[in-house]
Amino acid sequence: MQKDLKSKKHFITTMNIETTILDFQLSNTFEQYESYMNAEEQQSMFKEMGVKTFYIGKSLDDPQRATVIFQGPENVLYDIFMNPETKPIVEASGHIYAGTKITRWIS
């Protein structure tokens, strides 16, 4: 057994964790947006994707501007957001798709 372990190469795979920050305008109130994002259906969807919502906040200077910080597997949230087919889903929350600023961080 010990000989078998020594003869085999063992690889540990690690998954990069991406923190994605979205900064965008709202078509509804911040409270409506926040409620939509915290709804059980949305949270279940995020959980299935392995994504956590760390922060949802509104601008002090512009109540129609919000920021959300997500964390999950690399590219998951970014790929979904960039897919044109998901635009109606994104906008259903009140998030104005056009003009969204995305910053991505890897750990």
C-alpha positions in Angstrom: 0.0 0.0 0.0 2.7 2.5 1.0 4.7 1.6 -2.2 1.5 2.3 -4.3 1.1 5.7 -2.7 4.7 6.6 -3.4 4.5 5.5 -7.0 1.4 7.6 -7.8 1.4 11.3 -8.3 -1.2 13.1 -6.3 -2.6 16.4 -7.5 -4.6 18.8 -5.4 -6.7 20.9 -7.6 -7.7 24.3 -6.4 -10.5 26.5 -7.6 -9.9 30.2 -8.0 -12.4 32.2 -6.1 -13.6 35.3 -7.9 -15.0 38.4 -6.3 -17.1 40.3 -8.7 -18.3 43.9 -8.1 -21.1 45.4 -10.1 -21.8 49.1 -10.1 -25.0 50.1 -11.9 -28.1 52.3 -12.2 -31.6 51.1 -11.1 -34.9 51.4 -12.9 -36.8 51.0 -9.6 -36.1 51.8 -6.0 -33.1 50.4 -4.1 -35.5 48.7 -1.6 -37.3 46.9 -4.5 -34.0 45.8 -6.0 -32.7 44.6 -2.6 -35.9 42.7 -1.9 -35.7 41.0 -5.3 -32.1 40.0 -4.8 -32.8 38.6 -1.3 -35.8 36.6 -2.4 -35.6 32.9 -1.8 -35.8 32.1 -5.6 -32.8 34.4 -6.3 -30.8 33.1 -3.4 -31.5 29.5 -4.4 -30.2 30.3 -7.9 -27.0 31.8 -6.6 -26.5 28.9 -4.3 -26.8 26.4 -7.2 -24.1 28.4 -9.0 -21.9 28.4 -5.9 -22.2 32.2 -5.7 -22.6 34.2 -2.5 -23.9 37.8 -2.3 -21.7 39.6 0.2 -22.9 43.1 -0.1 -25.8 45.1 -1.7 -25.6 48.8 -1.2 -26.9 52.1 -2.6 -24.9 55.2 -3.4 -25.1 58.0 -0.8 -24.9 60.5 -3.8 -27.4 58.8 -6.1 -30.3 56.6 -4.7 -30.8 55.2 -8.2 -27.2 53.7 -8.2 -26.3 50.4 -6.5 -23.3 48.2 -5.9 -23.3 44.4 -5.4 -20.4 42.3 -4.4 -20.6 38.6 -5.3 -18.1 35.8 -4.6 -17.9 32.4 -6.3 -16.1 30.2 -8.8 -14.0 32.1 -11.4 -16.0 33.3 -14.4 -19.4 32.0 -13.2 -21.1 35.2 -12.5 -19.2 37.2 -15.2 -20.2 34.7 -17.9 -23.8 34.7 -16.9 -23.9 38.5 -16.8 -22.2 38.8 -20.2 -24.6 36.4 -21.9 -27.1 38.4 -23.9 -29.8 35.8 -23.1 -29.7 36.7 -19.4 -30.2 40.4 -20.0 -34.0 40.2 -19.4 -33.4 38.3 -16.1 -30.9 40.8 -14.9 -33.2 43.7 -15.8 -36.2 42.1 -14.1 -34.5 43.0 -10.8 -34.4 46.7 -11.7 -30.7 46.5 -12.6 -30.1 48.6 -15.7 -27.9 46.5 -17.8 -26.4 49.2 -20.0 -23.6 51.1 -18.3 -22.8 48.5 -15.6 -19.3 48.7 -14.4 -17.8 45.3 -13.5 -14.6 44.7 -11.6 -13.2 41.2 -11.0 -10.7 40.0 -8.4 -9.2 36.6 -7.9 -7.9 34.9 -4.8 
